[in-house]
Amino acid sequence: MSNCSFNIIIMLSKKFSRNKQEKINRIYDTFFNLILKQGYHKTSTNHVAKSAKISIGTIYKYFPKGKEDIIRKYFEESMETFLDSQDLSNMTDENIRVFLNHFVLDLFKNHEENKGYNIAFRSAIQSDQKLHEAHKEKIFIFFKGTAQKLRKINKNFNQIPEERLVETFIFIYNLINAILYHHLSIMELFDTDDKLVDYLTNLVVFSLEYLLQN
Protein backbone atom coordinates (compact mmCIF):
# COMPACT_ATOMS: atom_id res chain seq x y z
CA MET A 1 0.00 0.00 0.00
CA SER A 2 1.34 3.43 -0.97
CA ASN A 3 1.80 6.23 1.55
CA CYS A 4 -0.89 8.18 -0.31
CA SER A 5 -3.44 5.37 0.12
CA PHE A 6 -2.49 4.93 3.77
CA ASN A 7 -2.97 8.67 4.44
CA ILE A 8 -6.38 8.59 2.75
CA ILE A 9 -7.46 5.69 4.99
CA ILE A 10 -6.32 7.61 8.10
CA MET A 11 -8.18 10.74 6.99
CA LEU A 12 -11.37 8.77 6.31
CA SER A 13 -11.07 7.04 9.68
CA LYS A 14 -10.71 10.37 11.48
CA LYS A 15 -13.66 11.81 9.56
CA PHE A 16 -15.81 8.79 10.47
CA SER A 17 -14.87 9.12 14.16
CA ARG A 18 -15.58 12.85 14.10
CA ASN A 19 -18.97 12.35 12.42
CA LYS A 20 -19.83 9.60 14.90
CA GLN A 21 -19.03 11.83 17.88
CA GLU A 22 -20.94 14.73 16.36
CA LYS A 23 -24.04 12.52 16.05
CA ILE A 24 -23.65 11.25 19.62
CA ASN A 25 -23.27 14.80 20.93
CA ARG A 26 -26.36 15.87 18.97
CA ILE A 27 -28.31 13.00 20.55
CA TYR A 28 -27.13 14.05 24.03
CA ASP A 29 -28.03 17.71 23.40
CA THR A 30 -31.47 16.89 22.07
CA PHE A 31 -32.26 14.26 24.69
CA PHE A 32 -31.39 16.40 27.69
CA ASN A 33 -33.08 19.50 26.26
CA LEU A 34 -36.27 17.48 25.79
CA ILE A 35 -36.07 16.21 29.38
CA LEU A 36 -35.81 19.80 30.60
CA LYS A 37 -38.89 20.75 28.58
CA GLN A 38 -41.17 17.77 29.11
CA GLY A 39 -39.60 15.39 31.63
CA TYR A 40 -37.88 12.03 31.29
CA HIS A 41 -40.94 9.79 31.03
CA LYS A 42 -42.53 11.91 28.29
CA THR A 43 -39.34 11.89 26.22
CA SER A 44 -39.00 9.00 23.78
CA THR A 45 -36.30 8.02 21.32
CA ASN A 46 -38.74 8.93 18.54
CA HIS A 47 -38.93 12.45 19.96
CA VAL A 48 -35.13 12.60 20.03
CA ALA A 49 -34.80 11.36 16.45
CA LYS A 50 -37.33 13.88 15.17
CA SER A 51 -35.88 16.84 17.06
CA ALA A 52 -32.27 15.93 16.24
CA LYS A 53 -33.17 15.29 12.59
CA ILE A 54 -31.54 11.86 12.57
CA SER A 55 -32.98 8.39 12.00
CA ILE A 56 -34.25 6.27 14.87
CA GLY A 57 -31.85 3.59 13.62
CA THR A 58 -28.90 5.90 14.25
CA ILE A 59 -29.94 6.34 17.87
CA TYR A 60 -30.21 2.58 18.45
CA LYS A 61 -26.93 2.03 16.63
CA TYR A 62 -25.08 4.02 19.29
CA PHE A 63 -27.52 3.40 22.16
CA PRO A 64 -29.00 -0.11 21.74
CA LYS A 65 -31.11 0.13 24.92
CA GLY A 66 -32.53 3.52 24.02
CA LYS A 67 -33.04 6.13 26.73
CA GLU A 68 -31.40 4.01 29.42
CA ASP A 69 -28.24 3.72 27.32
CA ILE A 70 -28.12 7.46 26.59
CA ILE A 71 -28.17 8.22 30.32
CA ARG A 72 -25.67 5.48 31.17
CA LYS A 73 -23.15 6.27 28.45
CA TYR A 74 -23.31 10.01 29.08
CA PHE A 75 -22.48 9.46 32.75
CA GLU A 76 -19.71 6.96 31.97
CA GLU A 77 -18.06 9.25 29.43
CA SER A 78 -18.32 12.25 31.75
CA MET A 79 -16.82 10.38 34.71
CA GLU A 80 -14.04 8.80 32.67
CA THR A 81 -13.08 12.13 31.10
CA PHE A 82 -13.08 13.88 34.47
CA LEU A 83 -11.19 11.20 36.40
CA ASP A 84 -8.63 10.78 33.61
CA SER A 85 -7.81 14.49 33.96
CA GLN A 86 -6.83 13.99 37.62
CA ASP A 87 -3.25 12.75 38.15
CA LEU A 88 -3.81 10.79 41.34
CA SER A 89 -0.23 9.54 41.50
CA ASN A 90 1.05 13.05 42.28
CA MET A 91 -1.00 13.49 45.46
CA THR A 92 1.17 13.56 48.62
CA ASP A 93 0.82 14.72 52.21
CA GLU A 94 2.59 17.94 51.25
CA ASN A 95 0.42 18.89 48.27
CA ILE A 96 -2.90 17.27 49.13
CA ARG A 97 -4.70 20.57 49.71
CA VAL A 98 -3.45 22.02 46.42
CA PHE A 99 -4.40 18.81 44.62
CA LEU A 100 -7.90 18.77 46.13
CA ASN A 101 -8.34 22.46 45.32
CA HIS A 102 -7.68 21.68 41.64
CA PHE A 103 -10.03 18.69 41.88
CA VAL A 104 -12.87 20.83 43.29
CA LEU A 105 -12.21 23.62 40.78
CA ASP A 106 -12.35 21.17 37.85
CA LEU A 107 -15.58 19.70 39.19
CA PHE A 108 -17.06 23.18 39.58
CA LYS A 109 -16.14 24.08 35.98
CA ASN A 110 -17.69 20.83 34.79
CA HIS A 111 -20.95 21.63 36.60
CA GLU A 112 -20.94 25.20 35.30
CA GLU A 113 -20.29 24.23 31.68
CA ASN A 114 -22.85 21.41 31.70
CA LYS A 115 -25.52 22.96 33.92
CA GLY A 116 -28.44 22.05 31.65
CA TYR A 117 -27.21 18.49 31.22
CA ASN A 118 -26.78 18.07 34.97
CA ILE A 119 -30.29 19.34 35.75
CA ALA A 120 -31.83 17.02 33.14
CA PHE A 121 -29.65 14.09 34.24
CA ARG A 122 -30.66 14.54 37.88
CA SER A 123 -34.31 14.82 36.88
CA ALA A 124 -34.09 11.56 34.93
CA ILE A 125 -32.48 9.44 37.64
CA GLN A 126 -34.84 10.84 40.28
CA SER A 127 -37.89 9.91 38.24
CA ASP A 128 -36.91 6.32 37.45
CA GLN A 129 -35.98 3.84 40.21
CA LYS A 130 -34.19 1.51 37.81
CA LEU A 131 -32.01 4.36 36.54
CA HIS A 132 -31.40 5.50 40.11
CA GLU A 133 -30.13 2.08 41.20
CA ALA A 134 -28.01 1.71 38.07
CA HIS A 135 -26.50 5.14 38.73
CA LYS A 136 -25.58 4.18 42.31
CA GLU A 137 -23.95 1.00 41.07
CA LYS A 138 -21.98 2.87 38.43
CA ILE A 139 -20.66 5.36 40.99
CA PHE A 140 -19.57 2.46 43.20
CA ILE A 141 -17.74 0.80 40.29
CA PHE A 142 -15.95 4.02 39.34
CA PHE A 143 -14.73 4.75 42.85
CA LYS A 144 -13.81 1.15 43.53
CA GLY A 145 -11.50 1.39 40.50
CA THR A 146 -10.18 4.75 41.73
CA ALA A 147 -9.47 3.32 45.20
CA GLN A 148 -7.66 0.31 43.73
CA LYS A 149 -5.53 2.57 41.55
CA LEU A 150 -4.68 4.88 44.46
CA ARG A 151 -3.68 2.03 46.74
CA LYS A 152 -1.26 0.77 44.09
CA ILE A 153 0.42 4.04 43.13
CA ASN A 154 0.17 6.22 46.22
CA LYS A 155 1.77 5.29 49.53
CA ASN A 156 -0.65 7.55 51.42
CA PHE A 157 -3.53 5.23 50.64
CA ASN A 158 -2.05 1.73 50.37
CA GLN A 159 -2.51 1.10 54.11
CA ILE A 160 -6.18 2.10 54.07
CA PRO A 161 -8.73 -0.70 53.49
CA GLU A 162 -10.24 -0.53 50.01
CA GLU A 163 -13.83 -0.61 51.26
CA ARG A 164 -13.19 2.36 53.54
CA LEU A 165 -11.66 4.38 50.71
CA VAL A 166 -14.57 3.63 48.39
CA GLU A 167 -17.15 4.67 50.97
CA THR A 168 -15.21 7.87 51.70
CA PHE A 169 -14.85 8.82 48.03
CA ILE A 170 -18.54 8.19 47.33
CA PHE A 171 -19.61 10.27 50.32
CA ILE A 172 -17.36 13.20 49.33
CA TYR A 173 -18.38 12.98 45.66
CA ASN A 174 -22.08 13.12 46.55
CA LEU A 175 -21.54 15.91 49.08
CA ILE A 176 -19.64 18.15 46.64
CA ASN A 177 -22.07 17.52 43.80
CA ALA A 178 -25.07 18.30 46.00
CA ILE A 179 -23.58 21.63 47.09
CA LEU A 180 -22.49 22.57 43.55
CA TYR A 181 -25.92 21.71 42.16
CA HIS A 182 -27.66 23.81 44.79
CA HIS A 183 -25.30 26.76 44.28
CA LEU A 184 -25.57 26.75 40.48
CA SER A 185 -29.18 25.69 39.98
CA ILE A 186 -31.22 26.70 43.04
CA MET A 187 -29.66 29.45 45.12
CA GLU A 188 -26.13 30.89 45.33
CA LEU A 189 -24.46 29.95 48.61
CA PHE A 190 -21.47 32.29 48.24
CA ASP A 191 -21.12 35.69 46.61
CA THR A 192 -18.09 34.57 44.56
CA ASP A 193 -17.10 31.30 42.94
CA ASP A 194 -13.64 31.49 44.52
CA LYS A 195 -15.17 31.47 48.01
CA LEU A 196 -17.27 28.44 47.11
CA VAL A 197 -14.26 26.53 45.76
CA ASP A 198 -12.18 27.45 48.82
CA TYR A 199 -14.97 26.31 51.16
CA LEU A 200 -15.43 23.02 49.31
CA THR A 201 -11.68 22.38 49.34
CA ASN A 202 -11.58 22.80 53.11
CA LEU A 203 -14.66 20.62 53.43
CA VAL A 204 -13.06 17.83 51.37
CA VAL A 205 -9.81 17.98 53.35
CA PHE A 206 -11.73 17.81 56.63
CA SER A 207 -14.01 15.02 55.36
CA LEU A 208 -11.05 12.91 54.20
CA GLU A 209 -9.31 13.27 57.54
CA TYR A 210 -12.46 12.66 59.55
CA LEU A 211 -13.84 9.72 57.58
CA LEU A 212 -10.51 7.91 57.27
CA GLN A 213 -9.73 8.25 60.97
CA ASN A 214 -13.12 7.24 62.36
C-alpha positions as a Python dict, from the first residue, in 0.01 Angstrom:
ca = {
    (1, 'M'): (0, 0, 0),
    (2, 'S'): (134, 343, -97),
    (3, 'N'): (180, 623, 155),
    (4, 'C'): (-89, 818, -31),
    (5, 'S'): (-344, 537, 12),
    (6, 'F'): (-249, 493, 377),
    (7, 'N'): (-297, 867, 444),
    (8, 'I'): (-638, 859, 275),
    (9, 'I'): (-746, 569, 499),
    (10, 'I'): (-632, 761, 810),
    (11, 'M'): (-818, 1074, 699),
    (12, 'L'): (-1137, 877, 631),
    (13, 'S'): (-1107, 704, 968),
    (14, 'K'): (-1071, 1037, 1148),
    (15, 'K'): (-1366, 1181, 956),
    (16, 'F'): (-1581, 879, 1047),
    (17, 'S'): (-1487, 912, 1416),
    (18, 'R'): (-1558, 1285, 1410),
    (19, 'N'): (-1897, 1235, 1242),
    (20, 'K'): (-1983, 960, 1490),
    (21, 'Q'): (-1903, 1183, 1788),
    (22, 'E'): (-2094, 1473, 1636),
    (23, 'K'): (-2404, 1252, 1605),
    (24, 'I'): (-2365, 1125, 1962),
    (25, 'N'): (-2327, 1480, 2093),
    (26, 'R'): (-2636, 1587, 1897),
    (27, 'I'): (-2831, 1300, 2055),
    (28, 'Y'): (-2713, 1405, 2403),
    (29, 'D'): (-2803, 1771, 2340),
    (30, 'T'): (-3147, 1689, 2207),
    (31, 'F'): (-3226, 1426, 2469),
    (32, 'F'): (-3139, 1640, 2769),
    (33, 'N'): (-3308, 1950, 2626),
    (34, 'L'): (-3627, 1748, 2579),
    (35, 'I'): (-3607, 1621, 2938),
    (36, 'L'): (-3581, 1980, 3060),
    (37, 'K'): (-3889, 2075, 2858),
    (38, 'Q'): (-4117, 1777, 2911),
    (39, 'G'): (-3960, 1539, 3163),
    (40, 'Y'): (-3788, 1203, 3129),
    (41, 'H'): (-4094, 979, 3103),
    (42, 'K'): (-4253, 1191, 2829),
    (43, 'T'): (-3934, 1189, 2622),
    (44, 'S'): (-3900, 900, 2378),
    (45, 'T'): (-3630, 802, 2132),
    (46, 'N'): (-3874, 893, 1854),
    (47, 'H'): (-3893, 1245, 1996),
    (48, 'V'): (-3513, 1260, 2003),
    (49, 'A'): (-3480, 1136, 1645),
    (50, 'K'): (-3733, 1388, 1517),
    (51, 'S'): (-3588, 1684, 1706),
    (52, 'A'): (-3227, 1593, 1624),
    (53, 'K'): (-3317, 1529, 1259),
    (54, 'I'): (-3154, 1186, 1257),
    (55, 'S'): (-3298, 839, 1200),
    (56, 'I'): (-3425, 627, 1487),
    (57, 'G'): (-3185, 359, 1362),
    (58, 'T'): (-2890, 590, 1425),
    (59, 'I'): (-2994, 634, 1787),
    (60, 'Y'): (-3021, 258, 1845),
    (61, 'K'): (-2693, 203, 1663),
    (62, 'Y'): (-2508, 402, 1929),
    (63, 'F'): (-2752, 340, 2216),
    (64, 'P'): (-2900, -11, 2174),
    (65, 'K'): (-3111, 13, 2492),
    (66, 'G'): (-3253, 352, 2402),
    (67, 'K'): (-3304, 613, 2673),
    (68, 'E'): (-3140, 401, 2942),
    (69, 'D'): (-2824, 372, 2732),
    (70, 'I'): (-2812, 746, 2659),
    (71, 'I'): (-2817, 822, 3032),
    (72, 'R'): (-2567, 548, 3117),
    (73, 'K'): (-2315, 627, 2845),
    (74, 'Y'): (-2331, 1001, 2908),
    (75, 'F'): (-2248, 946, 3275),
    (76, 'E'): (-1971, 696, 3197),
    (77, 'E'): (-1806, 925, 2943),
    (78, 'S'): (-1832, 1225, 3175),
    (79, 'M'): (-1682, 1038, 3471),
    (80, 'E'): (-1404, 880, 3267),
    (81, 'T'): (-1308, 1213, 3110),
    (82, 'F'): (-1308, 1388, 3447),
    (83, 'L'): (-1119, 1120, 3640),
    (84, 'D'): (-863, 1078, 3361),
    (85, 'S'): (-781, 1449, 3396),
    (86, 'Q'): (-683, 1399, 3762),
    (87, 'D'): (-325, 1275, 3815),
    (88, 'L'): (-381, 1079, 4134),
    (89, 'S'): (-23, 954, 4150),
    (90, 'N'): (105, 1305, 4228),
    (91, 'M'): (-100, 1349, 4546),
    (92, 'T'): (117, 1356, 4862),
    (93, 'D'): (82, 1472, 5221),
    (94, 'E'): (259, 1794, 5125),
    (95, 'N'): (42, 1889, 4827),
    (96, 'I'): (-290, 1727, 4913),
    (97, 'R'): (-470, 2057, 4971),
    (98, 'V'): (-345, 2202, 4642),
    (99, 'F'): (-440, 1881, 4462),
    (100, 'L'): (-790, 1877, 4613),
    (101, 'N'): (-834, 2246, 4532),
    (102, 'H'): (-768, 2168, 4164),
    (103, 'F'): (-1003, 1869, 4188),
    (104, 'V'): (-1287, 2083, 4329),
    (105, 'L'): (-1221, 2362, 4078),
    (106, 'D'): (-1235, 2117, 3785),
    (107, 'L'): (-1558, 1970, 3919),
    (108, 'F'): (-1706, 2318, 3958),
    (109, 'K'): (-1614, 2408, 3598),
    (110, 'N'): (-1769, 2083, 3479),
    (111, 'H'): (-2095, 2163, 3660),
    (112, 'E'): (-2094, 2520, 3530),
    (113, 'E'): (-2029, 2423, 3168),
    (114, 'N'): (-2285, 2141, 3170),
    (115, 'K'): (-2552, 2296, 3392),
    (116, 'G'): (-2844, 2205, 3165),
    (117, 'Y'): (-2721, 1849, 3122),
    (118, 'N'): (-2678, 1807, 3497),
    (119, 'I'): (-3029, 1934, 3575),
    (120, 'A'): (-3183, 1702, 3314),
    (121, 'F'): (-2965, 1409, 3424),
    (122, 'R'): (-3066, 1454, 3788),
    (123, 'S'): (-3431, 1482, 3688),
    (124, 'A'): (-3409, 1156, 3493),
    (125, 'I'): (-3248, 944, 3764),
    (126, 'Q'): (-3484, 1084, 4028),
    (127, 'S'): (-3789, 991, 3824),
    (128, 'D'): (-3691, 632, 3745),
    (129, 'Q'): (-3598, 384, 4021),
    (130, 'K'): (-3419, 151, 3781),
    (131, 'L'): (-3201, 436, 3654),
    (132, 'H'): (-3140, 550, 4011),
    (133, 'E'): (-3013, 208, 4120),
    (134, 'A'): (-2801, 171, 3807),
    (135, 'H'): (-2650, 514, 3873),
    (136, 'K'): (-2558, 418, 4231),
    (137, 'E'): (-2395, 100, 4107),
    (138, 'K'): (-2198, 287, 3843),
    (139, 'I'): (-2066, 536, 4099),
    (140, 'F'): (-1957, 246, 4320),
    (141, 'I'): (-1774, 80, 4029),
    (142, 'F'): (-1595, 402, 3934),
    (143, 'F'): (-1473, 475, 4285),
    (144, 'K'): (-1381, 115, 4353),
    (145, 'G'): (-1150, 139, 4050),
    (146, 'T'): (-1018, 475, 4173),
    (147, 'A'): (-947, 332, 4520),
    (148, 'Q'): (-766, 31, 4373),
    (149, 'K'): (-553, 257, 4155),
    (150, 'L'): (-468, 488, 4446),
    (151, 'R'): (-368, 203, 4674),
    (152, 'K'): (-126, 77, 4409),
    (153, 'I'): (42, 404, 4313),
    (154, 'N'): (17, 622, 4622),
    (155, 'K'): (177, 529, 4953),
    (156, 'N'): (-65, 755, 5142),
    (157, 'F'): (-353, 523, 5064),
    (158, 'N'): (-205, 173, 5037),
    (159, 'Q'): (-251, 110, 5411),
    (160, 'I'): (-618, 210, 5407),
    (161, 'P'): (-873, -70, 5349),
    (162, 'E'): (-1024, -53, 5001),
    (163, 'E'): (-1383, -61, 5126),
    (164, 'R'): (-1319, 236, 5354),
    (165, 'L'): (-1166, 438, 5071),
    (166, 'V'): (-1457, 363, 4839),
    (167, 'E'): (-1715, 467, 5097),
    (168, 'T'): (-1521, 787, 5170),
    (169, 'F'): (-1485, 882, 4803),
    (170, 'I'): (-1854, 819, 4733),
    (171, 'F'): (-1961, 1027, 5032),
    (172, 'I'): (-1736, 1320, 4933),
    (173, 'Y'): (-1838, 1298, 4566),
    (174, 'N'): (-2208, 1312, 4655),
    (175, 'L'): (-2154, 1591, 4908),
    (176, 'I'): (-1964, 1815, 4664),
    (177, 'N'): (-2207, 1752, 4380),
    (178, 'A'): (-2507, 1830, 4600),
    (179, 'I'): (-2358, 2163, 4709),
    (180, 'L'): (-2249, 2257, 4355),
    (181, 'Y'): (-2592, 2171, 4216),
    (182, 'H'): (-2766, 2381, 4479),
    (183, 'H'): (-2530, 2676, 4428),
    (184, 'L'): (-2557, 2675, 4048),
    (185, 'S'): (-2918, 2569, 3998),
    (186, 'I'): (-3122, 2670, 4304),
    (187, 'M'): (-2966, 2945, 4512),
    (188, 'E'): (-2613, 3089, 4533),
    (189, 'L'): (-2446, 2995, 4861),
    (190, 'F'): (-2147, 3229, 4824),
    (191, 'D'): (-2112, 3569, 4661),
    (192, 'T'): (-1809, 3457, 4456),
    (193, 'D'): (-1710, 3130, 4294),
    (194, 'D'): (-1364, 3149, 4452),
    (195, 'K'): (-1517, 3147, 4801),
    (196, 'L'): (-1727, 2844, 4711),
    (197, 'V'): (-1426, 2653, 4576),
    (198, 'D'): (-1218, 2745, 4882),
    (199, 'Y'): (-1497, 2631, 5116),
    (200, 'L'): (-1543, 2302, 4931),
    (201, 'T'): (-1168, 2238, 4934),
    (202, 'N'): (-1158, 2280, 5311),
    (203, 'L'): (-1466, 2062, 5343),
    (204, 'V'): (-1306, 1783, 5137),
    (205, 'V'): (-981, 1798, 5335),
    (206, 'F'): (-1173, 1781, 5663),
    (207, 'S'): (-1401, 1502, 5536),
    (208, 'L'): (-1105, 1291, 5420),
    (209, 'E'): (-931, 1327, 5754),
    (210, 'Y'): (-1246, 1266, 5955),
    (211, 'L'): (-1384, 972, 5758),
    (212, 'L'): (-1051, 791, 5727),
    (213, 'Q'): (-973, 825, 6097),
    (214, 'N'): (-1312, 724, 6236),
}
